[in-house]
């Protein structure tokens, strides 16, 4: 199906272009969300009449998104979750959680604007891409840790997946003699 794009869509085209897309993509996504019109003579003339207002609205949305992007640029957000000793989270951090975290900081971002293909399932520093507008994209950092103190240590570059980092125990310095009394084992064997 051929459609006229009413806004820029990444990997598809610019506003005003007539592009050929699959029928399902047009019927289920582009047309219902008002991102495109069917390419016929009536819609082409309608688009040409409304082109100036569409471009002005697009420019306004882009400038608003640019302001939000400038406010978010370079920010890091701390996410406290419970996790095991190996750093695996007992739950996960999904796009919904990212939206809630940003909302708590005063940023109104929609769930569809968060690009998180798979949920975050381990502690660490994670980069999350936000699509604020079709032409405005930025990356924020999520610092997923067990506590705020661990988040600070992690931000400095420390790895928190070892016993040393979690409990203050040096794994390399551990010896079997520290845990077992060799003489006690000999007594058990004599019985």
Rosetta silent file (secondary structure, phi, psi, omega in degrees, C-alpha in Angstrom):
SEQUENCE: XXXXXXXXXXXXXXXXXXXXXXXXXXXXXXXXXXXXXXXXXXXXXXXXXXXXXXXXXXXXXXXXXXXXXXXXXXXXXXXXXXXXXXXXXXXXXXXXXXXXXXXXXXXXXXXXXXXXXXXXXXXXXXXXXXXXXXXXXXXXXXXXXXXXXXXXXXXXXXXXXXXXXXXXXXXXXXXXXXXXXXXXXXXXXXX
SCORE:     score description
SCORE:     0.000 S_00000001
   1 L     0.000  139.640  177.131    0.000    0.000    0.000 S_00000001
   2 E   -97.090  134.244 -179.475    1.254    3.482   -0.791 S_00000001
   3 E  -132.279  156.476  174.240    0.945    6.142    1.899 S_00000001
   4 E  -101.671  122.978 -178.082    1.831    9.811    2.311 S_00000001
   5 E   -77.009  131.446  178.792    3.869   10.355    5.474 S_00000001
   6 L   -94.985   -6.552  174.893    2.582   13.110    7.760 S_00000001
   7 L  -154.733  166.171  178.593    5.776   13.098    9.852 S_00000001
   8 L   -71.656  132.045  176.961    9.331   11.800    9.618 S_00000001
   9 E  -125.301  122.162 -176.490    9.532    8.099   10.410 S_00000001
  10 L   -59.604  142.188  179.817   12.976    6.597   10.904 S_00000001
  11 L    65.225   13.529  179.564   13.992    3.988    8.338 S_00000001
  12 L  -130.137  -53.529  178.826   10.960    4.894    6.208 S_00000001
  13 E   166.286  179.768 -178.710   11.024    8.498    5.013 S_00000001
  14 L   -94.396  168.775  177.749   10.491   12.212    5.531 S_00000001
  15 L   -60.456  134.425  177.457    7.271   14.181    5.886 S_00000001
  16 L    92.088  -13.274  179.726    5.412   14.468    2.587 S_00000001
  17 L   -76.091  146.030  173.187    7.053   11.502    0.892 S_00000001
  18 E   -99.054  118.708 -176.933    4.920    8.841   -0.732 S_00000001
  19 E  -125.859  154.760  177.849    6.258    5.440    0.299 S_00000001
  20 E   -99.686  124.666  179.760    5.199    1.870   -0.272 S_00000001
  21 L  -130.062  167.069  176.712    4.680   -0.145    2.922 S_00000001
  22 L   -68.436  148.292 -176.228    3.086   -3.448    3.787 S_00000001
  23 H   -57.422  -44.496 -178.006   -0.671   -3.333    4.166 S_00000001
  24 H   -63.621  -40.126  179.101   -0.646   -4.479    7.799 S_00000001
  25 H   -63.352  -41.682  179.351    1.915   -1.843    8.839 S_00000001
  26 H   -68.306  -49.130 -176.133   -0.190    0.877    7.227 S_00000001
  27 H   -68.232  -37.706 -173.335   -3.551   -0.367    8.562 S_00000001
  28 H   -93.731  -20.959 -175.340   -2.389   -1.233   12.075 S_00000001
  29 H  -125.541  -60.983 -172.451    0.182    1.458   12.834 S_00000001
  30 H   -64.601  -50.205 -176.598    0.591    4.360   10.403 S_00000001
  31 L   -69.734  -47.385 -179.544   -3.050    5.170    9.624 S_00000001
  32 L   -64.021  -31.610 -178.553   -4.582    4.748   13.134 S_00000001
  33 L   -88.718    2.541  177.022   -1.866    6.850   14.769 S_00000001
  34 L    71.743   26.534 -179.862   -2.205    9.626   12.207 S_00000001
  35 L   -92.300  -11.308 -178.290    1.310    9.232   10.910 S_00000001
  36 E  -156.686  162.873  173.341    0.240    8.724    7.290 S_00000001
  37 E  -123.735  151.219  173.584   -2.599    9.005    4.788 S_00000001
  38 E   -60.696  141.774 -178.253   -3.474    6.633    1.960 S_00000001
  39 L   -85.455   93.254  171.221   -1.876    7.870   -1.244 S_00000001
  40 L  -135.844  172.949 -173.506   -4.780    8.897   -3.470 S_00000001
  41 H   -60.678  -43.697 -178.344   -5.583   12.101   -5.356 S_00000001
  42 H   -63.233  -43.395 -179.159   -7.913   13.511   -2.662 S_00000001
  43 H   -70.817  -30.676  177.277   -5.397   12.907    0.148 S_00000001
  44 H   -65.666  -43.591  178.259   -2.535   14.385   -1.897 S_00000001
  45 H   -68.058  -38.465  177.652   -4.420   17.659   -2.354 S_00000001
  46 H   -60.911  -43.116 -179.920   -5.477   17.588    1.316 S_00000001
  47 H   -63.602  -43.479 -178.949   -1.840   17.111    2.368 S_00000001
  48 H   -62.645  -35.651  177.849   -0.653   20.019    0.199 S_00000001
  49 H   -68.634  -38.727 -175.570   -3.278   22.300    1.800 S_00000001
  50 H   -94.226    1.727 -174.172   -2.309   21.253    5.339 S_00000001
  51 H   -56.288  -45.079 -177.129    1.442   20.999    4.739 S_00000001
  52 H   -62.818  -43.688  179.935    2.298   24.333    6.403 S_00000001
  53 H   -68.770  -37.073  178.039    0.361   23.548    9.588 S_00000001
  54 H   -63.937  -42.580  179.357    1.797   20.021    9.729 S_00000001
  55 H   -66.546  -38.345  179.090    5.347   21.346    9.376 S_00000001
  56 H   -66.171  -43.133  178.816    4.721   24.000   12.044 S_00000001
  57 H   -63.447  -41.336  178.550    3.289   21.395   14.460 S_00000001
  58 H   -63.427  -41.973  179.549    6.238   19.079   13.763 S_00000001
  59 H   -65.390  -37.983  178.324    8.712   21.902   14.399 S_00000001
  60 H   -65.603  -45.547  177.852    6.950   22.756   17.678 S_00000001
  61 H   -61.927  -39.704 -179.201    7.049   19.134   18.866 S_00000001
  62 H   -65.026  -41.438 -179.404   10.702   18.882   17.879 S_00000001
  63 H   -67.346  -37.259  176.023   11.636   22.016   19.855 S_00000001
  64 H   -64.002  -43.769  178.777    9.784   20.708   22.939 S_00000001
  65 H   -64.046  -36.310  179.466   11.560   17.360   22.623 S_00000001
  66 H   -64.712  -38.518  178.315   14.879   19.179   22.200 S_00000001
  67 H   -64.418  -44.032  178.699   14.316   21.049   25.491 S_00000001
  68 H   -64.113  -40.611  179.820   13.602   17.798   27.332 S_00000001
  69 H   -62.707  -39.955  178.400   16.667   16.203   25.700 S_00000001
  70 H   -64.791  -37.395  178.939   18.878   19.059   26.879 S_00000001
  71 H   -69.988  -33.238 -178.036   17.564   18.634   30.425 S_00000001
  72 H   -87.528  -16.076 -173.462   18.155   14.854   30.329 S_00000001
  73 L   -56.640  124.921  175.913   21.520   14.961   28.555 S_00000001
  74 L    76.932    6.246 -179.570   24.250   13.238   30.554 S_00000001
  75 L   -80.006  150.379  176.002   21.989   12.349   33.487 S_00000001
  76 E  -125.633  135.967 -178.497   22.327    9.123   35.407 S_00000001
  77 E  -116.696  135.429 -179.432   19.466    7.594   37.370 S_00000001
  78 E   -92.355  130.117  177.604   19.872    5.207   40.306 S_00000001
  79 E  -120.625  116.977 -179.070   17.608    2.161   40.384 S_00000001
  80 E   -97.933  120.564  179.309   17.649    0.162   43.628 S_00000001
  81 L  -138.147  153.846  176.601   16.631   -3.486   43.221 S_00000001
  82 L   -81.707  142.286 -175.801   17.294   -6.641   45.206 S_00000001
  83 E  -148.160  161.295  177.184   19.794   -8.996   43.603 S_00000001
  84 L   -80.188 -179.682 -178.198   21.783  -12.131   44.297 S_00000001
  85 L   -64.858  -29.546 -178.315   25.493  -12.364   44.997 S_00000001
  86 L   -82.613   -4.849  179.073   26.329  -12.805   41.320 S_00000001
  87 L    98.189   -0.248  177.496   24.547   -9.581   40.402 S_00000001
  88 E   -75.723  131.455  178.340   21.424  -11.176   38.931 S_00000001
  89 E   -74.767  147.420  175.349   18.299   -9.205   39.798 S_00000001
  90 E   -74.657  -22.438  174.176   15.435  -11.053   41.464 S_00000001
  91 E  -122.401 -139.299  174.953   13.119   -9.142   39.134 S_00000001
  92 E  -154.527  169.119  175.446   13.974   -6.945   36.183 S_00000001
  93 E  -113.560  113.294 -177.189   13.949   -3.333   35.062 S_00000001
  94 L  -107.967  178.636 -179.365   11.590   -2.880   32.099 S_00000001
  95 H   -57.940  -37.823  178.474   10.522    0.129   30.014 S_00000001
  96 H   -59.480  -41.021  179.424    7.619    0.745   32.431 S_00000001
  97 H   -67.357  -38.222  178.172   10.124    1.071   35.300 S_00000001
  98 H   -62.438  -42.644  178.349   12.255    3.508   33.291 S_00000001
  99 H   -61.715  -42.866  179.026    9.164    5.670   32.685 S_00000001
 100 H   -63.864  -40.515  179.952    8.355    5.618   36.436 S_00000001
 101 H   -64.858  -43.972  179.216   11.940    6.555   37.344 S_00000001
 102 H   -68.246  -36.182  178.411   11.944    9.473   34.894 S_00000001
 103 H   -64.986  -36.632  178.151    8.488   10.590   36.103 S_00000001
 104 H   -64.173  -26.890  178.378    9.780   10.676   39.681 S_00000001
 105 L   -91.106   -1.369  176.533   12.458   13.106   38.488 S_00000001
 106 L    97.850   12.962  179.695    9.869   15.280   36.722 S_00000001
 107 L  -106.381  127.094 -178.661   10.231   14.080   33.127 S_00000001
 108 L   -96.958   96.136 -178.353    7.070   13.037   31.267 S_00000001
 109 L  -118.609  138.609  177.495    8.182   10.271   28.887 S_00000001
 110 L   -84.281  155.777 -178.685    5.890    7.688   27.291 S_00000001
 111 H   -63.606  -32.325  179.877    6.615    3.975   27.445 S_00000001
 112 H   -71.710  -14.595  179.753    6.781    3.777   23.659 S_00000001
 113 H   -86.166   -7.908 -179.715    9.589    6.349   23.714 S_00000001
 114 E   -95.127  121.944  178.102   11.887    4.051   25.711 S_00000001
 115 E   -97.365   98.928  179.297   13.976    1.704   23.567 S_00000001
 116 L  -137.482   92.286 -173.873   14.652   -1.284   25.761 S_00000001
 117 L   -63.720  -38.990  176.722   14.557   -4.445   23.660 S_00000001
 118 L  -130.041  145.224  179.276   15.103   -6.775   26.599 S_00000001
 119 L   -63.145  152.795  177.195   14.581   -6.019   30.295 S_00000001
 120 E   -80.389  125.056 -175.170   17.633   -5.310   32.440 S_00000001
 121 E  -122.995   13.223 -179.928   18.291   -8.369   34.618 S_00000001
 122 E  -143.067  152.353  176.250   21.671   -7.611   36.212 S_00000001
 123 L   -70.387  158.420  179.101   23.178   -4.880   38.363 S_00000001
 124 E   139.444 -175.019  177.104   25.527   -2.467   36.664 S_00000001
 125 E   -94.862  124.270 -177.068   25.554    0.635   34.514 S_00000001
 126 E  -125.163  136.988  177.282   23.140    0.359   31.579 S_00000001
 127 E   -93.921  129.060  179.856   22.597    2.746   28.658 S_00000001
 128 E  -123.011  128.664 -179.530   18.946    3.283   27.659 S_00000001
 129 E   -90.611  134.433  176.846   17.958    5.110   24.472 S_00000001
 130 E  -115.392  130.506  177.085   14.991    7.480   24.541 S_00000001
 131 E  -104.394   93.217 -176.768   13.195    8.536   21.334 S_00000001
 132 E   -78.722  -27.960  179.771   11.599   11.846   22.300 S_00000001
 133 E  -155.526  163.419 -178.535   10.753   12.784   18.702 S_00000001
 134 L   -61.685  -19.920  179.640   11.413   11.210   15.344 S_00000001
 135 L  -113.672    0.143 -178.505   14.430   13.521   15.021 S_00000001
 136 E  -123.286  118.192 -177.873   15.458   13.753   18.697 S_00000001
 137 E  -138.552  139.915  176.988   17.111   10.776   20.370 S_00000001
 138 E  -147.274  167.574 -179.218   19.315   10.566   23.444 S_00000001
 139 E  -120.135  132.157  174.059   20.838    8.052   25.834 S_00000001
 140 E  -115.329  159.918 -178.013   20.535    8.093   29.619 S_00000001
 141 E  -107.154  131.096  174.323   22.398    5.925   32.085 S_00000001
 142 E  -106.842  124.911  178.766   20.666    3.664   34.584 S_00000001
 143 E  -102.276   94.975 -177.305   22.756    2.677   37.591 S_00000001
 144 E   -89.864  120.288 -177.048   21.103   -0.542   38.795 S_00000001
 145 E  -146.826  171.474  179.693   22.365   -1.516   42.264 S_00000001
 146 L   -79.686  -26.242 -179.555   21.300   -3.154   45.535 S_00000001
 147 L  -153.193  168.522  179.394   21.559    0.097   47.527 S_00000001
 148 H   -64.988  -35.658  178.572   22.383    3.776   47.059 S_00000001
 149 H   -63.774  -44.045  178.463   25.848    3.167   48.572 S_00000001
 150 H   -65.392  -33.746  178.395   26.552    0.416   46.037 S_00000001
 151 H   -63.240  -39.869  177.234   25.319    2.698   43.251 S_00000001
 152 H   -64.236  -44.888  178.755   27.910    5.305   44.262 S_00000001
 153 H   -62.915  -40.113 -178.705   30.674    2.667   44.302 S_00000001
 154 H   -67.191  -36.733  179.113   29.487    1.333   40.957 S_00000001
 155 H   -64.608  -27.750  178.027   29.467    4.830   39.434 S_00000001
 156 L   -79.318   -5.791  177.118   33.154    5.126   40.356 S_00000001
 157 L   106.760    4.644 -178.487   33.857    2.029   38.271 S_00000001
 158 L   -80.502  139.105  176.272   33.884   -0.687   40.925 S_00000001
 159 L   -87.443  132.381 -176.019   32.449   -4.104   40.028 S_00000001
 160 L  -110.520   26.549 -178.689   29.928   -5.342   42.581 S_00000001
 161 L  -104.473    6.522  179.158   29.572   -8.953   41.474 S_00000001
 162 L  -109.122  162.342  179.339   32.351  -10.446   43.610 S_00000001
 163 H   -64.172  -33.883  178.670   32.324  -11.437   47.292 S_00000001
 164 H   -60.982  -43.888 -177.969   34.996   -8.816   47.978 S_00000001
 165 H   -69.723  -36.658 -176.026   32.761   -6.060   46.667 S_00000001
 166 H   -80.607  -50.730 -172.790   29.671   -7.272   48.496 S_00000001
 167 H  -107.685   -6.030 -176.646   31.053   -8.437   51.841 S_00000001
 168 L    78.227   25.839 -178.769   34.555   -6.960   51.907 S_00000001
 169 L  -108.163  130.753  177.555   36.128  -10.433   51.594 S_00000001
 170 L   -85.105  109.486 -176.261   39.130  -11.000   49.336 S_00000001
 171 H   -62.752  -34.078 -178.092   38.306  -14.223   47.461 S_00000001
 172 H   -70.892  -26.710 -177.293   41.925  -14.820   46.431 S_00000001
 173 H   -84.943   -8.513 -178.660   43.154  -14.688   50.034 S_00000001
 174 L   -72.111  137.193  178.415   40.740  -17.393   51.237 S_00000001
 175 L  -127.199  153.349  178.922   42.338  -20.724   52.141 S_00000001
 176 H   -59.843  -31.481 -178.802   40.683  -24.011   53.113 S_00000001
 177 H   -62.869  -23.609  179.693   42.421  -23.866   56.492 S_00000001
 178 H   -69.106  -23.240 -175.351   40.343  -20.798   57.313 S_00000001
 179 L  -108.824  -27.183 -175.122   37.178  -22.893   57.212 S_00000001
 180 L  -119.480  144.569  174.275   38.298  -26.388   58.210 S_00000001
 181 L  -100.060  105.683 -176.106   40.276  -27.689   61.130 S_00000001
 182 H   -57.813  -31.991  179.970   42.444  -30.450   59.592 S_00000001
 183 H   -69.558  -32.492  179.576   42.941  -32.089   63.013 S_00000001
 184 H   -67.118  -33.454  179.674   39.169  -32.345   63.540 S_00000001
 185 H   -69.643  -36.470  179.867   38.817  -34.347   60.305 S_00000001
 186 H   -65.491  -37.069  179.413   41.468  -36.831   61.468 S_00000001
 187 H   -64.856  -38.479  179.266   39.550  -37.443   64.685 S_00000001
 188 H   -66.595  -32.868 -177.979   36.394  -38.245   62.714 S_00000001
 189 H   -72.695  -27.755 -178.106   38.274  -40.785   60.577 S_00000001
 190 H   -71.944  -20.390 -177.227   39.533  -42.694   63.633 S_00000001
 191 L   -75.810    0.000    0.000   36.026  -43.610   64.770 S_00000001
